[in-house]
Amino acid sequence: MSSMSNVAGLSKYIRTFPNTTISVFSMIFISFIAGSMIFLINSVESLTILEKILYGGAFGFGAFGISSIFAGALIQQFLNTMKGINLKTKHSMLLSLISMTILVIVTISGALISTMFNLDLFVNSIVFGCVLIFAFLIFVLWSTSSIGLIKSAITSLIQPLLVLAMLIVVTFLGNAENIIQIGIASVFIKLIIANIIFLLAIYSFIKVIESPLKKNLGVGLLELISLLIAHIDEGSRSLEKVFEDMGEPIDTLVGTISFKGKNGIKSLFISPCVHPGPLGGIGGSNMPTILAERFDNFTMVAHGPSTHDFNPVSIKEIDKIEFAIKKGLNEMNYSPSASKFVRYSEENAKVGVQFFNDGIVLLNTFAPNGSDDIEFGVGLSIMTQSRKHCNVKNSIIVDCHNSFNEEKGRVLPGNPEVFQLLDTIDKIECNANRSDIKVGCSQDLMEDLDKSNGIGESGLKVMIIEVQNQKTAYVLLDSNNMEIGFREEIIKNVSDLDIDEIEVMTTDTHSVNTLSNGYNPVGLSKRKEIIEYIKNTINKAIEDLEPVEVGTSTNRIKGLNTFGPNNSVELVSTISSIVAVSKIVAPIIFILAILFVVIWIFYLPII
């Protein structure tokens, strides 16, 4: 499973935040319940149970609820003033809600312990809770907001200070001295010293885990996280600058099949050996749509053999792919010569083969068995062997990417799947009869479906190729892989249409990876609707059939700036080492910090 896609899975926690109203009402409700529980736990003989619930609820709302709601609003304003990442109100309110929840849990626990063991720990437990929420906030804000440690610390003090200030106000105005005995100077001294202890602990931890990434790739972990969140939350492309600095130039290939009708080029079928990643709108994530829109005719951009190593570092790199394709189109020779579509197989490997003019297209899949990206070197081997075996000028390789299984990884050199594909190539009968060709095209954006259904911007594209009365449907969904078994379900449901063969492919667009999880394969939802779209689009493409001539080309894309195999491996291995180190360092640092804070707050009272 791709590490980049794992990172993309984090985005669901950003996109699925509750709205501001839910967070505010939650703070009101939780603070009221917490205050009632505190008054019920502390035996106050002068109050009835109903009075304890009402007075306690008012106390909790005043001390915890109001302060937290105001803190949420102020934190957002502070970050905006400090030119940090644009934290939305729903985000800051959720942070305040989480912080308040931590505080009331600690406070209620302190009240219980005080009552059970006849101790006076209640106020100290509130101070301890405030210290914990300071630590939580500074960790989150420093990690995500790009404002630095000092500004994060200042912003993180807002909620604890507001809580203590409101606690003092509510205590004296509400005549709750019989429950809470506050020494104001003592409380604030304890808070400041304890916060400094946690500040040092967090600083030490961050510096330890940041150093490997900074040393190996020249970028800090917090910077990387902040820019990723800025992209997911705001659409910022600042992360591309980091990738450009890290990037490695490579040469790769793009295969093109062009169908020319009476009015010029009718359609293009393109298979670039470039990976549409890493996620969202960064780099080449939406390459299939962006590249297709560079051409005036119907254009299908399939998934060529490539992995995340071949992710373009920025959108402008797509210009180089476009240049290579147009160079091939200018040099292309056309003829009305094509063969029928024939499928060959060896064990799990299946290859759909069709000859066009002086070239061949190979549609590779392991469905219904799961698979992920076919590595470029493997694709290059298939390309070379097929050209030699069939004596053709151009070999266009397509990774159909249509059978997702989270447990199955990439197809890499040395994997058994590689030899299954190569053995399949040897079975191809290269002397297939050639004859005239007709092509029909149709597209449906499926506008009532979206990224949550695994559907990207280009929706669905279908091209029907008719040779010797055989109609073959090339079906391309703008999606990142396909739920295992969905391909077979589609094929079964279109069997009554006027087609003889079909292959279902996905573009592997990573623009859909900003929702759901790291992988968001098509077919997890709305299967019936998608199948109906496919059937209708196939019928429209059949109606569009007309005689064409066909040409093929395979062109080199030069100097494409990508993640590159070295940096991809370096990034993954460095992050893995950071995780391993964190498992050891984090417990040591934070257990010691908590121990020192507990001793300071509970056992060293200030006079």
C-alpha positions as CSV (number, residue, x, y, z in Angstrom):
1,M,0.0,0.0,0.0
2,S,1.4,3.4,-1.0
3,S,2.7,5.6,1.7
4,M,1.5,8.7,-0.2
5,S,-2.0,7.2,-0.2
6,N,-1.7,6.6,3.5
7,V,-0.9,10.3,4.0
8,A,-3.9,11.1,1.9
9,G,-6.0,9.1,4.3
10,L,-5.3,11.7,7.0
11,S,-7.4,14.2,5.0
12,K,-10.6,12.6,6.1
13,Y,-10.0,14.0,9.6
14,I,-9.8,17.5,8.1
15,R,-12.7,17.3,5.8
16,T,-15.1,15.7,8.2
17,F,-14.8,18.3,11.0
18,P,-18.2,19.1,12.6
19,N,-19.5,22.6,11.8
20,T,-19.3,25.5,14.3
21,T,-22.9,25.2,15.5
22,I,-22.4,21.5,16.6
23,S,-19.2,22.4,18.4
24,V,-20.7,25.3,20.2
25,F,-23.8,23.5,21.4
26,S,-21.6,20.5,22.4
27,M,-19.6,22.9,24.6
28,I,-22.7,24.3,26.2
29,F,-24.2,20.9,26.9
30,I,-20.9,19.2,28.2
31,S,-20.1,22.2,30.4
32,F,-23.6,22.3,31.9
33,I,-23.5,18.5,32.6
34,A,-19.9,18.7,34.0
35,G,-20.9,21.5,36.4
36,S,-23.9,19.6,37.6
37,M,-21.8,16.5,38.2
38,I,-19.3,18.6,40.2
39,F,-22.0,20.0,42.5
40,L,-23.6,16.5,42.9
41,I,-20.2,14.9,43.7
42,N,-19.3,17.6,46.3
43,S,-21.8,17.3,49.1
44,V,-23.4,20.7,49.7
45,E,-26.1,20.2,52.3
46,S,-27.7,23.6,51.8
47,L,-28.7,22.7,48.2
48,T,-31.3,20.3,47.0
49,I,-30.5,17.9,44.1
50,L,-32.4,20.1,41.7
51,E,-30.5,23.2,42.9
52,K,-27.2,21.3,42.6
53,I,-28.1,20.4,39.0
54,L,-29.2,23.9,38.1
55,Y,-26.6,25.9,40.0
56,G,-23.9,23.4,39.1
57,G,-24.9,23.6,35.4
58,A,-24.7,27.4,35.5
59,F,-21.4,27.2,37.2
60,G,-20.0,24.7,34.6
61,F,-21.3,26.7,31.7
62,G,-19.9,29.9,33.1
63,A,-16.5,28.5,34.0
64,F,-15.9,26.1,31.2
65,G,-18.4,26.7,28.4
66,I,-18.3,30.5,28.0
67,S,-14.5,30.6,28.3
68,S,-14.1,27.8,25.7
69,I,-16.5,29.4,23.2
70,F,-14.7,32.7,23.4
71,A,-11.3,30.9,23.2
72,G,-12.4,29.3,20.0
73,A,-13.2,32.6,18.4
74,L,-10.0,34.3,19.7
75,I,-7.7,31.5,18.6
76,Q,-8.9,31.8,15.0
77,Q,-8.4,35.6,15.1
78,F,-4.9,35.3,16.6
79,L,-3.8,32.9,13.9
80,N,-5.1,35.1,11.2
81,T,-3.3,38.1,12.7
82,M,-0.1,36.1,12.9
83,K,-0.4,35.1,9.2
84,G,-0.7,31.5,10.0
85,I,-2.7,28.9,8.0
86,N,-6.3,30.0,7.6
87,L,-7.8,28.2,10.5
88,K,-11.6,28.2,9.9
89,T,-14.0,28.8,12.8
90,K,-15.2,25.2,12.7
91,H,-11.6,24.1,13.3
92,S,-10.9,26.4,16.2
93,M,-14.2,25.6,17.8
94,L,-13.5,21.9,17.6
95,L,-10.1,22.5,19.2
96,S,-11.8,24.3,22.0
97,L,-14.4,21.6,22.4
98,I,-11.7,18.9,22.6
99,S,-9.7,21.0,25.1
100,M,-12.7,21.7,27.2
101,T,-13.6,18.0,27.2
102,I,-10.1,17.1,28.5
103,L,-10.4,19.8,31.2
104,V,-13.8,18.6,32.5
105,I,-12.7,15.0,32.6
106,V,-9.7,15.9,34.7
107,T,-11.8,18.2,36.9
108,I,-14.5,15.7,37.5
109,S,-11.9,13.1,38.3
110,G,-10.3,15.5,40.8
111,A,-13.7,16.1,42.4
112,L,-14.3,12.4,42.8
113,I,-10.9,11.7,44.3
114,S,-11.4,14.7,46.7
115,T,-14.7,13.4,47.9
116,M,-13.7,9.8,48.2
117,F,-10.5,10.4,50.1
118,N,-11.4,13.7,51.8
119,L,-8.7,15.6,50.0
120,D,-8.5,19.1,48.6
121,L,-7.5,18.4,45.1
122,F,-10.3,20.1,43.2
123,V,-8.6,23.4,42.2
124,N,-5.3,21.7,41.6
125,S,-7.0,19.3,39.2
126,I,-8.5,22.3,37.3
127,V,-4.9,23.8,37.0
128,F,-3.6,20.4,35.9
129,G,-6.4,20.2,33.2
130,C,-5.5,23.7,32.0
131,V,-1.9,22.6,31.7
132,L,-2.9,19.6,29.6
133,I,-5.0,21.6,27.3
134,F,-2.1,24.1,26.9
135,A,0.1,21.2,25.9
136,F,-2.5,19.8,23.5
137,L,-3.1,23.2,21.8
138,I,0.5,24.1,21.4
139,F,1.3,20.7,19.9
140,V,-1.6,21.0,17.4
141,L,-1.0,24.7,16.5
142,W,2.8,24.4,16.2
143,S,2.4,21.3,14.0
144,T,-0.2,22.7,11.7
145,S,-0.4,26.5,11.6
146,S,3.1,27.6,10.4
147,I,3.5,30.3,13.0
148,G,6.4,28.9,15.0
149,L,6.8,27.9,18.6
150,I,6.5,31.2,20.5
151,K,3.4,32.4,18.7
152,S,1.9,29.0,19.1
153,A,2.6,29.1,22.9
154,I,1.0,32.5,23.2
155,T,-2.1,31.4,21.3
156,S,-2.3,28.2,23.3
157,L,-2.5,30.2,26.6
158,I,-5.8,31.8,25.6
159,Q,-8.1,29.0,26.6
160,P,-6.4,28.1,29.9
161,L,-6.3,31.8,31.0
162,L,-9.9,32.4,30.1
163,V,-11.0,29.2,32.0
164,L,-9.2,30.3,35.1
165,A,-10.4,33.9,34.8
166,M,-14.0,32.7,34.4
167,L,-13.6,30.2,37.2
168,I,-12.6,33.1,39.6
169,V,-15.5,35.3,38.4
170,V,-18.1,32.5,38.6
171,T,-16.8,31.3,42.0
172,F,-17.1,34.7,43.7
173,L,-20.2,36.0,41.9
174,G,-21.9,32.7,42.3
175,N,-21.0,32.3,46.0
176,A,-19.4,28.9,45.4
177,E,-16.6,29.4,47.9
178,N,-17.9,26.5,49.9
179,I,-16.9,24.2,47.0
180,I,-13.9,26.0,45.6
181,Q,-11.1,27.7,47.6
182,I,-8.9,29.7,45.2
183,G,-5.6,31.2,45.9
184,I,-5.2,33.4,42.8
185,A,-1.5,33.9,43.0
186,S,-0.8,30.3,43.7
187,V,-3.0,29.1,40.8
188,F,-1.2,31.3,38.2
189,I,2.3,30.5,39.4
190,K,1.5,26.8,39.2
191,L,0.1,27.2,35.8
192,I,3.0,29.2,34.4
193,I,5.7,26.9,35.7
194,A,3.8,23.7,34.6
195,N,3.3,25.2,31.2
196,I,7.0,25.9,30.9
197,I,7.7,22.2,31.7
198,F,5.4,21.0,29.0
199,L,6.7,23.6,26.5
200,L,10.3,22.3,27.0
201,A,9.0,18.7,26.6
202,I,7.2,19.4,23.4
203,Y,10.1,21.4,22.0
204,S,12.5,18.6,22.8
205,F,10.2,16.0,21.2
206,I,9.6,17.9,18.0
207,K,13.3,18.7,17.5
208,V,14.2,15.0,17.9
209,I,11.6,13.8,15.3
210,E,12.2,16.7,12.9
211,S,16.0,16.3,12.6
212,P,16.0,13.2,10.3
213,L,13.7,14.6,7.7
214,K,15.4,18.0,7.8
215,K,18.8,16.4,7.4
216,N,17.8,13.9,4.6
217,L,15.4,16.0,2.5
218,G,15.9,19.6,3.7
219,V,12.3,20.0,4.9
220,G,11.0,20.0,8.4
221,L,8.2,17.6,9.4
222,L,6.1,20.4,10.8
223,E,6.5,22.4,7.6
224,L,5.4,19.4,5.6
225,I,2.3,18.8,7.8
226,S,1.4,22.5,7.7
227,L,1.6,22.7,4.0
228,L,-0.3,19.5,3.5
229,I,-3.1,20.8,5.7
230,A,-3.1,24.1,3.9
231,H,-3.6,22.3,0.6
232,I,-6.4,20.1,1.8
233,D,-8.1,22.9,3.7
234,E,-7.5,25.9,1.4
235,G,-6.3,24.4,-1.9
236,S,-2.9,26.0,-1.4
237,R,-0.1,24.9,-3.8
238,S,2.8,25.9,-1.5
239,L,3.6,22.2,-1.0
240,E,4.6,22.0,-4.7
241,K,7.5,24.3,-4.0
242,V,8.8,21.8,-1.4
243,F,8.4,19.0,-3.8
244,E,10.2,21.0,-6.6
245,D,13.2,21.4,-4.3
246,M,13.2,17.7,-3.6
247,G,12.4,16.6,-7.1
248,E,14.5,14.5,-9.5
249,P,14.4,14.9,-13.3
250,I,13.6,11.7,-15.2
251,D,12.9,10.6,-18.7
252,T,9.8,8.5,-19.3
253,L,7.4,7.5,-22.1
254,V,3.9,8.3,-23.4
255,G,2.0,6.2,-25.8
256,T,-0.6,7.7,-28.1
257,I,-3.3,6.3,-30.4
258,S,-4.9,8.8,-32.7
259,F,-8.1,8.2,-34.7
260,K,-8.7,10.6,-37.6
261,G,-12.1,11.0,-39.2
262,K,-13.3,13.1,-42.1
263,N,-13.1,16.3,-40.1
264,G,-9.6,15.7,-38.6
265,I,-8.7,14.0,-35.4
266,K,-11.8,12.4,-33.8
267,S,-10.3,11.0,-30.7
268,L,-7.0,10.3,-28.8
269,F,-6.2,7.4,-26.5
270,I,-3.2,8.4,-24.4
271,S,-1.2,6.3,-21.9
272,P,1.6,8.3,-20.1
273,C,4.1,6.5,-17.9
274,V,3.6,9.2,-15.4
275,H,1.7,8.7,-12.1
276,P,-1.2,11.0,-11.3
277,G,-0.3,11.8,-7.8
278,P,0.4,12.4,-4.9
279,L,-3.1,13.7,-3.8
280,G,-5.8,16.3,-4.1
281,G,-4.7,19.0,-6.5
282,I,-1.0,18.8,-5.9
283,G,1.5,17.9,-8.7
284,G,-0.1,15.6,-11.3
285,S,-3.0,14.4,-9.1
286,N,-5.6,15.6,-11.6
287,M,-3.3,14.9,-14.6
288,P,-5.9,12.8,-16.6
289,T,-8.4,15.7,-16.7
290,I,-5.8,18.5,-17.1
291,L,-4.0,16.7,-19.9
292,A,-7.2,15.8,-21.7
293,E,-8.3,19.4,-21.7
294,R,-5.2,20.4,-23.5
295,F,-6.6,18.8,-26.7
296,D,-9.6,20.0,-28.7
297,N,-11.0,16.5,-29.4
298,F,-12.3,13.6,-27.4
299,T,-9.3,12.4,-25.3
300,M,-8.9,9.5,-23.0
301,V,-5.9,9.5,-20.6
302,A,-5.4,6.0,-19.3
303,H,-3.0,4.9,-16.6
304,G,0.4,3.9,-17.9
305,P,2.9,1.8,-15.9
306,S,4.2,4.0,-13.2
307,T,4.2,4.4,-9.4
308,H,4.4,7.3,-6.9
309,D,8.1,7.6,-7.8
310,F,6.9,9.2,-11.0
311,N,4.6,11.8,-9.5
312,P,5.1,15.2,-11.1
313,V,6.2,17.7,-8.5
314,S,3.9,20.5,-9.9
315,I,1.2,21.0,-12.4
316,K,3.5,22.8,-14.8
317,E,5.3,19.5,-15.4
318,I,2.2,18.4,-17.4
319,D,3.4,20.8,-20.1
320,K,6.2,18.4,-20.9
321,I,3.8,15.5,-21.3
322,E,1.7,17.6,-23.7
323,F,4.8,18.5,-25.7
324,A,5.8,14.9,-26.2
325,I,2.3,13.9,-27.3
326,K,2.0,16.7,-29.8
327,K,5.4,15.9,-31.1
328,G,4.2,12.4,-31.8
329,L,1.0,13.6,-33.4
330,N,3.0,15.8,-35.8
331,E,5.1,12.8,-36.9
332,M,2.3,10.2,-37.0
333,N,1.3,8.2,-40.1
334,Y,-2.3,7.1,-40.5
335,S,-4.0,4.1,-42.2
336,P,-7.4,2.4,-41.9
337,S,-5.8,-0.8,-40.5
338,A,-6.7,-2.5,-37.2
339,S,-7.3,-6.0,-35.8
340,K,-10.0,-7.4,-33.6
341,F,-9.6,-7.2,-29.8
342,V,-8.3,-10.5,-28.4
343,R,-7.7,-11.3,-24.7
344,Y,-4.8,-13.5,-23.6
345,S,-4.1,-14.8,-20.1
346,E,-1.5,-16.6,-18.0
347,E,-2.4,-17.5,-14.4
348,N,-3.7,-14.2,-12.9
349,A,-2.5,-11.9,-15.7
350,K,-4.9,-10.9,-18.4
351,V,-3.9,-8.8,-21.4
352,G,-6.4,-7.3,-23.9
353,V,-4.6,-6.9,-27.3
354,Q,-5.5,-4.9,-30.3
355,F,-3.3,-3.9,-33.3
356,F,-3.6,-0.4,-34.8
357,N,-1.6,0.4,-38.0
358,D,2.1,0.0,-37.0
359,G,1.4,-0.3,-33.2
360,I,-0.2,-2.4,-30.6
361,V,-2.2,-1.6,-27.4
362,L,-1.9,-3.9,-24.4
363,L,-4.6,-3.5,-21.6
364,N,-3.1,-5.3,-18.5
365,T,-5.2,-6.4,-15.5
366,F,-5.1,-9.0,-12.8
367,A,-8.8,-8.8,-12.0
368,P,-10.6,-10.3,-10.2
369,N,-7.4,-10.6,-8.2
370,G,-6.2,-7.4,-6.5
371,S,-3.2,-5.3,-7.7
372,D,-1.9,-1.7,-7.6
373,D,0.5,0.2,-9.8
374,I,2.7,-1.6,-12.4
375,E,6.2,-0.2,-12.0
376,F,7.7,1.6,-15.0
377,G,10.6,-0.9,-15.4
378,V,8.0,-3.7,-15.6
379,G,6.0,-1.8,-18.2
380,L,9.2,-1.1,-20.2
381,S,10.0,-4.8,-20.3
382,I,6.4,-5.6,-21.5
383,M,6.8,-2.9,-24.1
384,T,10.1,-4.1,-25.4
385,Q,9.1,-7.8,-25.5
386,S,5.8,-7.1,-27.3
387,R,7.5,-4.9,-29.9
388,K,10.1,-7.6,-30.6
389,H,7.6,-10.5,-30.5
390,C,5.1,-8.8,-32.9
391,N,7.6,-6.7,-34.9
392,V,5.6,-3.5,-34.3
393,K,6.9,0.0,-34.1
394,N,4.9,1.2,-31.1
395,S,3.6,-0.6,-28.1
396,I,1.2,1.3,-25.9
397,I,1.0,-0.2,-22.4
398,V,-2.0,0.4,-20.1
399,D,-2.3,-0.6,-16.5
400,C,-6.1,-0.9,-16.3
401,H,-5.9,-0.4,-12.5
402,N,-9.3,-1.9,-12.0
403,S,-9.2,-4.4,-9.1
404,F,-8.2,-2.8,-5.8
405,N,-7.1,-4.9,-2.8
406,E,-5.5,-3.1,0.1
407,E,-3.3,-6.0,0.9
408,K,-1.8,-6.2,-2.6
409,G,1.0,-3.7,-3.4
410,R,2.7,-2.6,-6.6
411,V,3.8,-4.9,-9.3
412,L,7.6,-4.6,-9.0
413,P,10.5,-6.4,-10.8
414,G,10.9,-9.9,-9.4
415,N,7.2,-10.3,-8.5
416,P,5.6,-13.4,-9.9
417,E,3.0,-11.1,-11.6
418,V,5.8,-9.7,-13.9
419,F,6.6,-13.1,-15.4
420,Q,2.9,-13.9,-15.7
421,L,2.6,-10.7,-17.9
422,L,5.7,-11.6,-19.9
423,D,4.5,-15.1,-20.5
424,T,1.1,-13.7,-21.7
425,I,2.9,-11.5,-24.2
426,D,4.5,-14.6,-25.7
427,K,1.1,-16.1,-26.4
428,I,0.0,-13.2,-28.6
429,E,-0.8,-14.2,-32.2
430,C,0.8,-11.4,-34.2
431,N,-0.4,-12.2,-37.6
432,A,-4.0,-11.1,-36.9
433,N,-6.1,-10.0,-39.8
434,R,-6.3,-6.3,-40.4
435,S,-9.2,-4.4,-41.8
436,D,-11.0,-1.0,-41.8
437,I,-11.9,0.6,-38.5
438,K,-14.8,2.6,-37.1
439,V,-14.7,4.6,-33.8
440,G,-17.5,6.2,-31.7
441,C,-17.0,8.2,-28.6
442,S,-19.1,9.5,-25.7
443,Q,-18.5,11.1,-22.3
444,D,-20.7,11.6,-19.2
445,L,-19.5,13.7,-16.3
446,M,-21.9,11.9,-14.0
447,E,-22.6,15.2,-12.3
448,D,-24.8,13.7,-9.5
449,L,-21.7,11.7,-8.4
450,D,-18.6,13.2,-6.9
451,K,-15.3,12.4,-5.1
452,S,-17.1,10.8,-2.2
453,N,-18.2,8.2,-4.8
454,G,-14.7,7.9,-6.2
455,I,-15.5,9.9,-9.3
456,G,-13.1,12.5,-10.5
457,E,-13.7,15.6,-12.7
458,S,-13.7,13.8,-16.0
459,G,-16.4,11.3,-15.0
460,L,-16.8,8.5,-17.6
461,K,-15.4,8.2,-21.1
462,V,-16.2,5.4,-23.5
463,M,-14.7,4.7,-26.9
464,I,-16.2,2.0,-29.2
465,I,-13.9,0.4,-31.7
466,E,-15.5,-1.6,-34.5
467,V,-13.3,-3.9,-36.6
468,Q,-14.7,-6.8,-38.7
469,N,-18.1,-6.4,-37.1
470,Q,-16.6,-6.7,-33.6
471,K,-17.5,-3.9,-31.3
472,T,-15.1,-3.4,-28.4
473,A,-15.9,-0.9,-25.6
474,Y,-13.0,0.9,-24.0
475,V,-14.5,2.2,-20.7
476,L,-12.5,4.7,-18.7
477,L,-13.6,6.0,-15.2
478,D,-11.8,9.0,-13.7
479,S,-11.1,7.2,-10.5
480,N,-8.4,5.8,-8.3
481,N,-8.6,2.1,-8.9
482,M,-11.8,0.1,-8.6
483,E,-13.3,-2.0,-5.8
484,I,-12.5,-5.6,-6.3
485,G,-15.2,-7.4,-8.2
486,F,-16.8,-4.3,-9.6
487,R,-15.2,-4.7,-13.0
488,E,-16.8,-8.1,-13.3
489,E,-20.2,-6.8,-12.2
490,I,-20.0,-4.1,-14.9
491,I,-19.0,-6.6,-17.6
492,K,-21.9,-8.8,-16.6
493,N,-24.5,-6.0,-16.7
494,V,-23.5,-4.7,-20.2
495,S,-23.6,-8.2,-21.8
496,D,-27.0,-7.4,-23.4
497,L,-25.7,-4.4,-25.2
498,D,-24.6,-4.3,-28.8
499,I,-20.9,-4.9,-28.0
500,D,-18.7,-8.0,-28.2
501,E,-15.8,-7.1,-25.9
502,I,-15.2,-4.7,-23.1
503,E,-12.4,-3.5,-20.8
504,V,-13.0,-1.3,-17.9
505,M,-10.2,1.0,-16.8
506,T,-9.5,3.8,-14.3
507,T,-7.3,6.8,-14.7
508,D,-5.8,6.4,-11.2
509,T,-6.5,10.1,-10.6
510,H,-5.5,11.1,-7.0
511,S,-7.7,14.1,-7.0
512,V,-10.4,11.9,-5.3
513,N,-8.0,11.2,-2.5
514,T,-8.9,14.3,-0.5
515,L,-12.0,12.5,0.7
516,S,-12.9,9.2,2.4
517,N,-9.5,7.5,2.9
518,G,-6.1,7.2,1.3
519,Y,-7.5,5.0,-1.4
520,N,-11.0,5.9,-2.6
521,P,-11.7,3.2,-5.3
522,V,-14.8,3.5,-7.4
523,G,-17.5,1.0,-6.6
524,L,-17.7,1.5,-2.8
525,S,-21.0,3.2,-3.4
526,K,-23.6,4.0,-6.1
527,R,-22.8,0.9,-8.1
528,K,-26.1,0.6,-9.9
529,E,-26.1,4.3,-10.8
530,I,-22.5,4.0,-12.2
531,I,-23.4,0.9,-14.3
532,E,-26.5,2.7,-15.7
533,Y,-24.2,5.6,-16.7
534,I,-21.9,3.1,-18.4
535,K,-24.7,1.4,-20.3
536,N,-26.1,4.7,-21.6
537,T,-22.7,6.1,-22.5
538,I,-21.8,2.9,-24.5
539,N,-25.1,3.2,-26.4
540,K,-24.3,6.8,-27.3
541,A,-20.8,5.9,-28.4
542,I,-22.2,3.2,-30.7
543,E,-24.4,5.8,-32.3
544,D,-21.3,7.9,-32.9
545,L,-19.5,5.3,-34.9
546,E,-17.8,6.4,-38.1
547,P,-14.9,5.3,-40.3
548,V,-11.5,6.5,-39.2
549,E,-7.8,6.1,-39.9
550,V,-5.5,5.3,-37.0
551,G,-1.9,6.1,-36.1
552,T,0.3,5.3,-33.1
553,S,3.3,6.8,-31.5
554,T,5.6,6.3,-28.5
555,N,7.5,9.4,-27.4
556,R,10.0,10.2,-24.7
557,I,9.1,12.8,-22.1
558,K,12.4,14.5,-21.2
559,G,13.4,16.0,-17.9
560,L,10.1,15.5,-16.1
561,N,10.6,16.7,-12.6
562,T,9.2,14.0,-10.3
563,F,9.5,12.7,-6.8
564,G,12.0,10.2,-8.2
565,P,12.8,6.7,-6.8
566,N,15.5,8.1,-4.5
567,N,13.5,10.7,-2.7
568,S,10.3,8.6,-2.6
569,V,12.3,5.8,-0.8
570,E,14.1,8.4,1.3
571,L,10.8,10.0,2.4
572,V,9.1,6.7,3.3
573,S,12.1,5.3,5.1
574,T,12.7,8.6,7.0
575,I,9.1,8.8,8.1
576,S,9.2,5.2,9.2
577,S,12.3,5.9,11.3
578,I,10.6,8.9,12.8
579,V,7.6,6.7,13.8
580,A,10.0,4.1,15.3
581,V,11.9,6.8,17.2
582,S,8.7,8.5,18.4
583,K,7.4,5.2,19.9
584,I,10.5,5.3,22.2
585,V,11.1,9.0,22.8
586,A,7.5,10.2,23.2
587,P,6.6,8.1,26.2
588,I,9.8,8.9,28.0
589,I,9.6,12.7,27.4
590,F,5.9,13.1,28.1
591,I,5.7,10.7,31.1
592,L,8.6,12.6,32.7
593,A,6.9,15.9,31.9
594,I,3.5,14.7,33.4
595,L,5.4,13.4,36.5
596,F,7.1,16.7,37.1
597,V,3.9,18.7,36.5
598,V,1.9,16.5,38.9
599,I,4.6,16.8,41.6
600,W,4.7,20.6,41.1
601,I,0.9,21.1,41.1
602,F,-0.2,18.6,43.7
603,Y,2.7,18.2,46.1
604,L,4.5,21.5,46.2
605,P,1.8,24.0,47.1
606,I,2.7,27.7,46.8
607,I,2.1,29.8,49.8
